């Protein structure tokens, strides 16, 4: 998630600098500060095109837009569609929707996915921990031991000396239950993940919340220009608040 943090902070600064100083000065500034100006410019162009399309179909209300230099449209700083933009927990949870097959769970020191029973985190990942750090060897306090996450979302699986998971993002059990995989059938997610809880009522509530999220998504896809019914919006707001609270306790 490091790249998300850097991009979300760098792109607006880069665009503001370009608007004030022009493209030539921006390229010199980028080269001096080791910023890929062409890549960021391409990302900004794609972002503008996506925003135009989302506005055209009605998912982004026109009241959320503001104009710069006659034709360029951007989201207002207080845009309603960005109400939860600061929730990193929600962002990572939504990533798992885009890669439903790429969940991995830690089992006995390694990771198990839907297709692989013994995989490790690739050494190039920021989540990778050397053996000594992982198990606290040579450290006096248990609190100093570095822990790998119990759940991962990975972008690709590679085989070298063993099976490795690359470009990994840590997930919490709450994110997996609400957004991970394809289908939650009772207490089984995608035929290989068993969902357990010490409180049966909590497990039932999470299952209902997941169904309500899917219902709200269907309603938006079928009629994107109209707002969600109040009861559906309340469920989504409650889910966002729960994820934000879950993030604060990590």
C-alpha positions as CSV (number, residue, x, y, z in Angstrom):
1,X,0.0,0.0,0.0
2,X,3.1,2.2,0.1
3,X,2.6,3.1,-3.6
4,X,-1.0,4.2,-3.0
5,X,0.1,6.6,-0.2
6,X,2.9,8.1,-2.4
7,X,0.7,8.5,-5.5
8,X,-2.2,10.0,-3.5
9,X,0.1,12.7,-2.2
10,X,2.4,13.2,-5.1
11,X,-0.1,13.5,-8.0
12,X,-2.0,16.6,-6.7
13,X,1.3,18.4,-5.8
14,X,2.6,17.6,-9.3
15,X,-0.5,18.8,-11.0
16,X,-0.6,22.1,-9.0
17,X,3.1,22.7,-9.9
18,X,2.4,22.1,-13.6
19,X,-0.6,24.5,-13.6
20,X,1.4,27.3,-12.1
21,X,4.8,26.8,-13.9
22,X,4.0,25.1,-17.2
23,X,5.1,21.8,-18.6
24,X,8.7,22.7,-19.3
25,X,9.5,23.8,-15.8
26,X,7.6,20.8,-14.4
27,X,9.8,18.4,-16.4
28,X,13.0,20.1,-15.0
29,X,11.5,19.9,-11.5
30,X,10.6,16.3,-11.9
31,X,14.1,15.3,-13.2
32,X,15.8,17.1,-10.3
33,X,13.6,15.4,-7.7
34,X,13.6,11.9,-9.4
35,X,9.9,12.0,-10.3
36,X,8.6,10.2,-13.3
37,X,6.8,13.2,-14.9
38,X,5.6,11.3,-18.0
39,X,4.2,8.4,-15.9
40,X,2.4,10.8,-13.5
41,X,1.0,12.8,-16.5
42,X,-0.3,9.6,-18.0
43,X,-1.9,8.6,-14.7
44,X,-3.5,12.0,-14.5
45,X,-4.9,11.7,-18.0
46,X,-6.4,8.3,-17.3
47,X,-7.9,9.6,-14.1
48,X,-9.5,12.5,-16.0
49,X,-11.0,10.1,-18.6
50,X,-12.4,7.8,-15.9
51,X,-13.9,10.8,-14.1
52,X,-15.6,11.9,-17.3
53,X,-17.1,8.4,-17.8
54,X,-18.2,8.1,-14.2
55,X,-19.9,11.5,-14.5
56,X,-21.5,10.6,-17.8
57,X,-23.1,7.4,-16.5
58,X,-24.2,9.1,-13.2
59,X,-22.0,7.5,-10.6
60,X,-20.3,10.8,-9.9
61,X,-22.8,13.7,-9.5
62,X,-21.9,16.9,-11.4
63,X,-22.1,18.9,-8.2
64,X,-18.9,17.1,-7.1
65,X,-16.9,18.6,-10.0
66,X,-15.0,21.8,-10.4
67,X,-13.4,23.2,-13.6
68,X,-9.8,24.2,-14.1
69,X,-8.5,26.0,-17.2
70,X,-11.9,25.8,-18.9
71,X,-11.9,22.1,-19.9
72,X,-10.2,20.2,-17.1
73,X,-12.6,18.8,-14.5
74,X,-11.5,17.6,-11.1
75,X,-13.3,16.5,-8.0
76,X,-14.0,19.1,-5.4
77,X,-12.2,18.8,-2.1
78,X,-15.5,18.1,-0.4
79,X,-16.9,15.8,-3.1
80,X,-19.6,13.4,-1.7
81,X,-18.1,10.4,-3.6
82,X,-14.8,10.9,-1.6
83,X,-16.5,10.9,1.8
84,X,-14.4,7.8,2.8
85,X,-11.3,8.5,0.7
86,X,-9.1,8.6,3.8
87,X,-10.0,5.1,4.9
88,X,-7.0,2.9,3.9
89,X,-8.8,-0.1,5.4
90,X,-11.8,0.4,3.0
91,X,-9.3,0.9,0.1
92,X,-7.5,-2.4,0.7
93,X,-10.8,-4.2,1.3
94,X,-12.0,-3.0,-2.1
95,X,-8.8,-4.2,-3.7
96,X,-9.8,-7.7,-2.6
97,X,-12.9,-7.4,-4.7
98,X,-10.8,-6.9,-7.8
99,X,-8.7,-10.0,-7.0
100,X,-11.1,-12.5,-5.5
101,X,-8.9,-15.5,-6.3
102,X,-5.8,-14.0,-4.8
103,X,-6.4,-14.5,-1.1
104,X,-3.9,-16.3,1.1
105,X,-4.1,-17.4,4.7
106,X,-1.1,-18.1,7.1
107,X,-1.0,-21.8,8.1
108,X,1.9,-23.3,10.1
109,X,4.5,-20.7,9.1
110,X,3.6,-20.5,5.4
111,X,0.6,-19.3,3.3
112,X,-2.2,-21.3,1.7
113,X,-4.2,-20.0,-1.2
114,X,-7.0,-21.5,-3.2
115,X,-4.6,-23.2,-5.6
116,X,-1.4,-23.5,-3.5
117,X,-0.9,-25.1,-0.1
118,X,2.6,-23.9,0.7
119,X,3.7,-20.5,-0.4
120,X,5.9,-17.7,1.1
121,X,6.0,-13.9,0.9
122,X,8.5,-12.9,-1.8
123,X,11.7,-11.2,-0.5
124,X,10.9,-8.1,-2.6
125,X,7.7,-7.5,-0.7
126,X,7.7,-5.0,2.2
127,X,5.9,-7.6,4.2
128,X,8.7,-10.1,3.9
129,X,10.5,-10.9,7.2
130,X,13.8,-12.8,7.4
131,X,13.6,-15.9,9.5
132,X,15.4,-14.4,12.5
133,X,13.1,-11.3,12.6
134,X,10.0,-13.4,12.0
135,X,10.6,-15.7,15.0
136,X,12.4,-13.1,17.2
137,X,15.7,-15.0,17.4
138,X,18.4,-12.9,19.2
139,X,15.8,-10.5,20.7
140,X,15.0,-10.3,24.4
141,X,11.4,-9.2,24.4
142,X,8.5,-10.9,22.7
143,X,7.1,-7.5,21.9
144,X,10.0,-6.9,19.6
145,X,9.3,-9.8,17.4
146,X,8.0,-8.9,14.0
147,X,4.8,-10.7,12.9
148,X,3.6,-11.5,9.4
149,X,-0.2,-10.9,8.8
150,X,-2.6,-13.8,9.0
151,X,-4.3,-12.8,5.7
152,X,-2.8,-11.5,2.5
153,X,-4.0,-10.2,-0.9
154,X,-1.3,-10.9,-3.5
155,X,-1.1,-9.7,-7.1
156,X,0.9,-12.6,-8.6
157,X,2.3,-16.0,-7.7
158,X,5.8,-17.0,-8.9
159,X,7.9,-20.1,-8.7
160,X,11.7,-19.8,-8.1
161,X,13.3,-21.8,-5.3
162,X,9.8,-22.2,-3.9
163,X,6.3,-20.7,-4.5
164,X,6.3,-17.0,-3.6
165,X,3.5,-14.4,-3.4
166,X,4.5,-11.0,-4.8
167,X,3.1,-7.5,-4.3
168,X,1.2,-8.4,-1.1
169,X,-1.2,-6.3,1.0
170,X,-2.2,-7.3,4.5
171,X,-5.9,-7.9,5.2
172,X,-7.9,-8.3,8.4
173,X,-10.5,-11.1,8.9
174,X,-13.2,-8.4,8.8
175,X,-12.1,-7.3,5.3
176,X,-12.0,-10.9,4.1
177,X,-15.5,-11.7,5.3
178,X,-17.1,-8.5,4.0
179,X,-15.3,-8.2,0.6
180,X,-13.1,-11.2,-0.1
181,X,-13.6,-14.0,-2.5
182,X,-16.7,-14.7,-4.5
183,X,-19.5,-16.1,-2.3
184,X,-20.1,-16.6,1.4
185,X,-22.3,-19.7,1.8
186,X,-23.1,-20.0,5.5
187,X,-19.7,-20.2,7.2
188,X,-17.8,-21.2,4.1
189,X,-16.2,-18.7,1.7
190,X,-15.4,-20.0,-1.8
191,X,-15.3,-23.6,-0.7
192,X,-12.0,-23.3,1.1
193,X,-12.2,-20.7,3.8
194,X,-14.0,-21.5,7.0
195,X,-15.4,-18.5,8.8
196,X,-15.5,-18.8,12.5
197,X,-16.5,-16.5,15.4
198,X,-16.8,-16.8,19.1
199,X,-20.1,-15.0,18.7
200,X,-22.7,-16.5,16.4
201,X,-24.7,-13.3,16.3
202,X,-21.6,-11.4,15.0
203,X,-21.1,-14.0,12.2
204,X,-24.7,-13.7,11.2
205,X,-24.4,-9.9,11.1
206,X,-21.3,-10.0,8.9
207,X,-23.1,-12.4,6.5
208,X,-26.1,-10.1,6.3
209,X,-23.9,-7.0,5.8
210,X,-22.1,-8.7,2.9
211,X,-25.5,-9.5,1.2
212,X,-26.6,-5.9,1.7
213,X,-23.3,-4.6,0.1
214,X,-24.0,-6.8,-2.9
215,X,-27.6,-5.6,-3.1
216,X,-26.5,-1.9,-2.9
217,X,-24.0,-2.6,-5.7
218,X,-26.7,-4.2,-7.9
219,X,-29.0,-1.2,-7.3
220,X,-26.2,1.3,-8.3
221,X,-25.3,-0.6,-11.5
222,X,-29.0,-0.9,-12.6
223,X,-29.7,2.8,-11.9
224,X,-26.5,4.7,-11.3
225,X,-28.1,8.2,-11.7
226,X,-30.4,7.8,-8.7
227,X,-29.3,7.7,-5.0
228,X,-29.5,4.5,-3.0
229,X,-32.6,4.0,-0.8
230,X,-31.9,5.3,2.7
231,X,-31.9,1.9,4.3
232,X,-29.2,0.6,1.9
233,X,-27.1,3.8,2.3
234,X,-27.2,3.4,6.1
235,X,-25.8,-0.1,5.8
236,X,-22.9,1.1,3.7
237,X,-22.2,3.9,6.1
238,X,-22.2,1.5,9.0
239,X,-19.7,-0.8,7.1
240,X,-17.4,2.1,6.3
241,X,-17.5,3.2,10.0
242,X,-16.8,-0.4,11.1
243,X,-13.8,-0.6,8.8
244,X,-12.5,2.7,10.0
245,X,-12.7,1.5,13.6
246,X,-11.0,-1.7,12.7
247,X,-8.2,0.3,11.1
248,X,-7.7,2.4,14.3
249,X,-7.2,-0.8,16.4
250,X,-4.6,-2.4,14.1
